[in-house]
Amino acid sequence: MSDIIQLLPDSVANQIAAGEVVQRPASAVKELLENAIDAGADKIQLIVKDAGKALIQVIDNGCGMSVTDARMCFERHATSKVRKAEDLFAIRTMGFRGEAMASIAAIAQVEMKTKRHEDEVGTLIEIEGATFVKQEPVGTANGTSICIKNLFYNTPARRNFLKSNPAEMRHIIDEFQRVAMAKPHIAFSLHHDGAEIYRLPASAMKQRIVHLFGNNYNERLIPVEEETTIINLKGYIGKPEFAKKTRGEQFFFVNDRFIKDAYLNHAVNKAYQELLPDDNFPLYVLFIEIDPAKIDVNVHPTKTEIKYLDERSIYAIIHSAVKRSLGKFNISPTIDFNQETGFSNMITHKAPEDIVPPSIAFNPDFNPFAQTKTATKEIPFLRNEGRGSGMAPSKNWGSLYEISNHHVPEQVAIDLGEAQKDDQFEPVQKQFMQVHNRYIVSQIKSGIMMIDQQAAHERILYERFLLHLEDRKGASQQSLFPQTVTLSPNDYELAKSLLEDIKSLGFEVREFGKNTLVIEGIPVDLGSTNINETQLFEHLIEGFKNSQQELKLDKRDALARSMAKNSAIKAGTALGQQEMNTLIEELFACKTPNFSIGGRPVIQTIALTEIAQKFER
């Protein structure tokens, strides 16, 4: 039998390495930006076309390369950062694996111009699919300019796996933000298809965060700083009231390298434990400086995971530092044991004789089941008058309210399909009572029915918006004063990709300049009172990201879910008799009335037999 093990050709080996290093255009962007930083540049430009599929160009004013280095940088395992194995545990530079340029050159057409400051002329190199096409002297500026054209042109199967342009552009923006955030002393710019996305001047850390995410972040940030013998920690955390439903704005950097670490993330979240609900995530941008000998950064191809020698101590330091910053800036509750503040105000400002005991006013004739003309504020989007929602109330849901002449029915069934009208039942008037402005309670033939009003309205709106997205007929009402909403570049790219579906919901939206949209109308299902169009739109985008991230839903389902959650009446909203009646009618017109869009029960029933047992009858 002949030998069957052979060495891979370099071209194949390079394409395999490219599979580890370059999964998408954003991967190449990351590698090129890191190389520009390692070259000592203080000004870096990123230019992309067709979301990086047609062109990725990085221009820097760094040290440049000699003729020999320009050629060598495209060889596998060629690097200027590592000379011996021990150097792997003393790394402070960004790119060091020595595979990036060779991997990129294997799956793209590459043109590089580079020149050292002390040289008269620079060097031009052209490569296609790991094959050198040209090398010659060229007149060029100091530093390096690298163009990557037609990424994956020779591996069409891999190109077919790329997402849409907006999706790939969001990944590029993510990588750009991470690199730019770690190096605020470097000026960065980003252009996409001729439009400027970012122009970031060299600045302090706080200004860099504000420039990346928007001016409204200036008031959201709390500084964190801690120096220990194990690590030095600095950066910013967000005020709890600005927490979001997605984890997008959470950044850890170790020695200026962006990393992902669920364990350290838990340390931060635990510090917010008493300030945020479980499904909210705070903003943080935290930098850890640590001795490189105490970490291993070469455990993952993308270099976003790190191993630590003393992980538990680092966890404790981060948790206590964040907790202290929250307390120092009066965010978390603190107790002053030197002063009993509850009594001090009374003693200082009021004499004992001035203190008036509280009084309670009540109406002895109040009947919670009685109709009243001034009972509650009307919720306009519960009326659904002439809106053509496409949903008709179930014909037999009213049979739930038919009271048996026999006091305790033999069987209780909430399933509407089983509710049958019988001669032994007589109809009674449907009446509702609100409990703590959260639940709607009503007497039914089998006992008592309780409905979670928020979950019910979310279910109604979810099915209605899903219907609008399917038939593209969401009705809109004009806003009296059109509102502009400015989003982060990443959210703006996302909103553009969703624009047609958003319009199907009933929004009238158009693009208006850099990262800005104009909202000229909102869905008629939302009514017209007390609606903040800008806030509603921002929550729609944030909720969409959360639904896709947590549940991996398709685009339309995630949009309908986000819109329903943000538009539904909330627990604590008072409802009148007619509004409660309409809510219940529309609930039972839904395809799935019994369950919320999160899978929780919407309706609970308590049978007369169960009530009788509680009274020991």
N, C-alpha and C positions, 0 to 999 in steps of 0.2 A: 504493500500500500504506500503510495507516495505521500510526501509531507503535505499537510494542509494548512499549517499556520504560516501566514505571510505578514510582513509589515505593510501597514496602510500607506498608500501614496500620500504625499503632503497635501494635495488638493482635497482628498477625502478627509484626512485628519483635521484640516483647517475648518471644513464644513461641520464636522462633529463638534469641534470647539466652539464654533459660531452658535451652535444650538444651545450651548450653556451660557455664552456671554451675550448674544444678541437674539432675544426672543421677539423683539418688535423695534420700531424706530426709536422709541424712548430709551431702549437699552444702549443704542449707539450714541444717543445724545448724552447720556450719563457718562459714558467712557470718554468721549471727546471733551466734555466740560471738565472732568477731573484731570485729564492730561494738561489742559490749558492752565488750570490752577497750579499743578505741579511745576509748570514751566515758569512760574513766578509772575504771571500776567496780573495787571491791575485793571484791565479793561477787556471784557470778553463779550463777543457778539454771537448770538445764535440765530440763524436764518433757516426756516423750513418751508417747504412747498409740498402741497398735497399731503399734509400731516406727516411729513417725513418720508413718504414713499417715493417721491420724485427727487427730493433734495434735502440733505442736512448739511449745513455749513457752519463751522465754528471758526471764528477769527479772533486771535488773541495777540497781545503785544508782549508776549513772554520772551524767554531767552533765545528761542529759535534753535535750529539744529544744524550741525555741520553736514557736509555732503555724505559722509560715511554713516552718521547717525540717522539721516533721513532715509537711507536705504535699509539700515538695520532695524528700524522700528517696526517694519512690516514682517520681520521674521518671527517665528513662533518662539516663545519663552525668551524674548529679548526685552530687557528692562534696565533702566538706569538706577533702580532703587534697591536691588538685592544683589549682593556679591557672594554671600555665604549663607548657610542655612540659619545661623543665629540671627541674621538680619530680619527674618520673618517675625521675630518677637521684639523688634524695636522699630516697627513701622509707624511713621507719622504722616506719610504721603498718602495720596488718594489711590492712584492706579499703580499696581505693583505686580500683577500676575503675569504680565508679559505676553498675554494672548489677545488683548483687545484689538489692536490694529491688524494683526494677522487674521483674526476672525472676521473683522469687518471687511477687509480686503477680499476675503474668500467668497463673499456673497453680495458684492456691490461693485460699482465702478467708482474708483477713488482717484481724486486729484489733490495733491498736496503741494503748497508753496511754503517754503520756510527760509528764514534768514536770521543769522546771528547778528547782534548789534555791531560786532567788530568786523564783519565781512562786507566786502564791496557789493557782491551779488549773492542772490539766494539760489535755491535749488527747487526745480519742478520735477515731481514724480507722478506718473500716471500708472494705475494698476487696474486690471479688469479680472475679476474672479481669481485672485491670487497670482495672476500672470503679469509681469512687468511689461508695460507697453512703451514707456518713455521715461528718460531721465536726462535733464539738461539744465544748464544755468539759466536763471531768469531774474529780471529786475522785480523786486517785491519789497513790501514794507517789512520792518523788523518784526519778528515773531513768526507765527504760523497760521496758515489758512488751510483748512481741510474741507473738501467737498465730497460728500458721499451721495452718489446718484443712483437711482433705480435699485433700491435695496431689495434683496432677494430676487434679482432679475434672473439668476441662473438656478434658483430653487423655487419654481412656481408653486409647488405644494405648500411650502412654508408661507409664501405670499398670500395664498388663498385663505390661510388661517387668520390673517390680519382682520381687525374689526373695521367699522366705518371710520371715515376721516374724523368726525367729531370725537369718537371714542379714543382713537389713537392720539389725537391732539391733546386730550385730557391727560393721558399718560405722559406725554412730553412735558406738559405744564407741571405735572407732579414732580418729575425729575428735576426740572429747571428750578422749581421752588425750593426743593431740598438742598440743591447745590448752592443756590444764591443765598439761602437763609444761613448756611454755615459760614459764609464768607462775606459779611456785610462791608468789609473794607475794600472789596472789589466791585467795580461798576459792571453791571450786566445789562444786556438788552435782548429782547426776543421779538422776532418778526415772523409772521405766518402769512404766506400768500400776499406779501406786500403790505400787510397791515401790522402796525406796531401793537404788540400785546403788552410788553413791559419795557420800561426804561428806568433802571434802578441806579441811582447815583451811589457812590461810596458813602456809607453812613454808619451810625451806631446801630446796635442790634434792634432796639425798639423801633426806630425809624424804618429799618429794613422789613420788619414784620408788617408795619402799617402800609408800606409801599406795596408789599406783596398781596395783602388781603383787603386793603381799603382803609380810608381815613376813619371810618367808624370804629376801627379796632383800637384806636388810641386810648379810648376810655375803658376798654375791656381788660387791659393788661395789668397784672400785679407782678412786681419783680421778685425773683427768688435768688438767694445767694447763700452758699454754705461752703466753708473751707475746712477740710479734715485731712488727716494723715493718709486716708485711703483714697478719697476723691475730692476734687473741687467741683462744686455744682453751681451753675448760674443759668439765668434765663428768665422766662416769663410764664405765668399761668393765667388762665382766664377767670373772670368773676363768674360765680355760679349762675347768675341770671342770664348769662349769654351762652350757656351750654347748649349743645345741639343733640339731635337724635342720631347723628352719625359720628364716626371716629375720625373723620377726615383731617381735622386740624389738631393732630397730636404728633409731636415730633421729638424724638430722642436723638441726640448726637453724642457719640463717644469719640473724643479727640477729633472733633469736627467732621466725623463720618456719620451719615444718617444710618440708624439701625432700627430694627423691629424687635421688640422684646416684650412679650406678654407679661412676664414676671414683674419687670420694672413698671410697666403700664398699670399693673394692679396696685403698686405702691402709691401712685398718684391718685387713682380712682378711690382708693381706700381713705385718703385724706379728705375727700369730698363726700364721704359716705353719708353724713348726716345733713348734707346741704343739697343733694341732688337725688331725684328718683333713679331707680336702677337703669332705666332706659335712656338716660341723658349722659352725655360725655363732655367733659370740660376741654377747653383749649389748653394746650401747653406746648412750649418750645423750650426744651431743657438741654443744656450742654454739660456733659460729664468730661472732666479732664482727669486722666488716670495714667499711671506708668504703663507704657506699652508692654513691658515684660509681664504684667499681671493680667493680660488679656490675650486671646487668640482671635485674630480677625480673618483668618484664612480657613474658616470652617464652612463657607458657603460660596458658590460661584459668583453670586451677585454682591457678596461682601456686606450684606445687610443683617447678618447674624453674628454675634460675638459670644465667646465663652469667657467667664470671669473666674478668677481664683477665689474671690471672697464675695459671692453673690448676695448672701444674706445681709452682710453689713451694708452693702450698697443700697439694698432695698430699704433698710431701716433709715439710712441717711436721707434718701429721697423722700420717704414718707414724712419724716419729722420736719424736714425743711419746707415742704409744701404746706403742711399743717400750720407751721409757725407763720408763714407768709399770709395765709388766710386769716389767722388770728390777728396778726399785726395790723392788717388793713381793715380790721373790724368786719370781716366777712363771716367768720364762724362765731358762734356765741361764746362769750367769755364771761367769767365771774370775777368781780372785784371783791375779794374777801375782806378788804379794809373798810368797805362801806356797804351798808345795807340800803341799797338804792331804793328799794320799794317803800321804805319809811322816810327816807331823807327828804324826798320831794314834799311829802305831806307836812313834815315838821317845819320845813323852810318856808313853804309858800302858803300854808293854810293853818289857821288856828283851829283847835279841836271843835270849837263851837260853830265854825264855818262849814264843817263837813256835813253834807246832806246825804242821807241814806238813799240808795237807788229805789225808784218806784217802778212798778210794772203795770202797764195798761193792757186791758184785754176786753174783748167784746163777748159778753155772755150769750148773745144770740147767734154767734158764729156757727155756721153749718158747712163743713168742708165739702159736702155733696151738692150744695145749692148753687145754681147758676148765678153769676154776678156780672154786671156790665163793666165794672172797673177792677176786676180781679187781678189781671196780670197784663204785662206788656205783650203785645202781639208779636209772635215770631213769624215774619212774613214768609219765609221759605218752608213753613209747614202747611201753608194753605194749598199750594199747588193747583191754583184755579186756572183751568184751561191751558195747562202747560203741555199736555200730551206726553206724559211721562212714559207711556207705553205699558204701564202696569195697572191692572184692574184689581180691585179688592176681591179676595176669595169670596165666592157666593155663600159659603156655609160657615164663615167665621163667626157670623152673628149667632149661630146656634150655640156657641159657648155661653151665651147669656140667657138661654131658655132654662128656667128654673123648674125642676121636677116637682110634681105634687107629693112625691115621696121625698123625704128630707135628705136622705143620703143615697146618691146614685151608687149602683153596684160597682161600676168601673169608671175610672177617670182617664181621659185621653186628650192630650193637647194636640195630637195630630189632626190637622184640619180635614184631611181626607176621610177620617173615621167619624167625624162629628155628624150625626144623622138626626134629622128632625123627626119627632115622634109625637103622637097624639097626646101622650101623657105630659108633655111639656107646655108651658105657657110662657110667652115672651114677657120680659120686664125691661124697663128703661135702663139703658147703659149709663152708668155714672162712674166717675173716676176721682181718685184722690191722689195727690202728690205727697210722697213721704220724703222729707228733708230735701226737697227739690232735686231728687236723684232718681226716684223710682215712681212709677205709676201703678197704683193699686186699684183693682176692680173686682167686684163680686161676679163670679161666673157660675154656671149650673153645677159644677163639681166642687166648688169651694171658693178660693181666692186666687187671682192671677196677679203676678208682679212682673213689671217690665222695666228693664234698665233703659232709661230714656236716651242716654248718650249712645249706647251700643245700638239701640233700635234705629236712631236717626242715621248713624254711620252706615248701617246695613241698607237703609232706604236710599241714601245718597250714592253709596257704592254701586248698587245695581243700576241706578238711574244714569250715573256718569259712564258706566261701562256700556250701557245702551247707546249713549251719545257718541262714544268713541267708535262703536261698531257701525252705526248708521251715519256718522258725521253730521248730525243735525242738532247739536247743542245750541240752544237759543241764547242770545246775548242781549244785555241791556247796556246802553251807552252810559259811560261815566260822565257826570256833569263837568268834572275837571280831570282830564287825562293825567295820569301819574307816571313819573319816570322811576324806574328801578335799576340801580347800578349793582351788578353782580361781580363776584370775583371772576377772573378770566376762565377758570375751570368751570364754574357754574354757568357762565355765559355760553361756553361751548356746548354744555349739556342742554341748556334752554333752547339754543338754536336747533339742536338735533331733535328736540321734542315739539318744536313750534307748531307743526301741523296738527299734532294730536292735542296740544293745549288749546288750539283754536276750536277743535271739535268739541271740547268741553263747554265752550261758550265764551271763552276769553277773546277779546280783540286786542292783539298784541302785534307790535312791529318793532323792527330793529331801529336804533336811534343812536348812532355814534359808538364810540369805544366802550364795550362791555355794558352798554345801556339799552334798555327796552322801554317802550312807551305802552302803557296799559290804557286802552281807550274804551274798554267794555269788559264786563264780568258776566259769568253765567247767570241767567235769569233765575235759576234755582236758588241762588243765594239771597234773593231779595235786594233791597237797596239801602237798608239802614245799618249804621254802625259797621260798615265793611271797610277795612283798611286794605286797599287793593295791593299796595306795595308789600305789606307784611304777608298778606295771603299768598302772593306769588312766590315770595322767598320761602315760605313754609311749604308750598307745593313742591318746589325744587328739592328742598331738604328732605321732605317726606318721601319723595320719589327715590332719592339716593338710599335712604334707609330701607325702604321696601325691597329694592333690588339687592342691596348688600346683605340683608338678613335672611330674606326669603327666596332670593334668586327668581323673582317674578318676571314675567314678560313685561314689556314696556307699557302697554295699555293698562294691564291689570295694576301695575305699580302706580301709574298716574291716577287711576280711579280710586285706589285705596288711599293715596296721599291726599287727594282732594276731599274725599269723604271725611277723613280723620280731622282735617283742618277746618272744615266747613260745618260740621255737625254741632248741634247745641251741646253744651257742656253740662256736667253735673253741677247743680247749683242754680240752674236757670228755671225760673218760675214759669209755669204753663197754665193757661186757662182751660176750661172744660172743652171748648171747641178744638183748641190746639191738641189736647191730649187725645181727643176722639180722632182727629185727622191723622195724628202720628200712628195710632194703632191701626187705623184702616190701611194706611200706606205700608205699614209693617207687614200686615197679613196679605198684601198684594205682592210681596217679594217672593222670589223663588225659594229662598232659604231664610224664612223669618225667625227660626228658632236659634240661630247662631250668629254671633257677631262676625265681623270680617277678620277678627283675630282668632276665631274658633271657640270663643267663650259663649255660655248660654245667654240669650237675650230675655227669655221668658222663663219664669218659675211659677209653678202652681202648688198650692197647699190644699189638699183635699179636706172635705168636711170630716172624713173619718180621722184624719191626722189631727185636726183641730180638736175633735171630740176626745181623742186620746190624751192630749195635753191637759184637758180639763178633767181627766180621769172619769169620763162618762162611758 
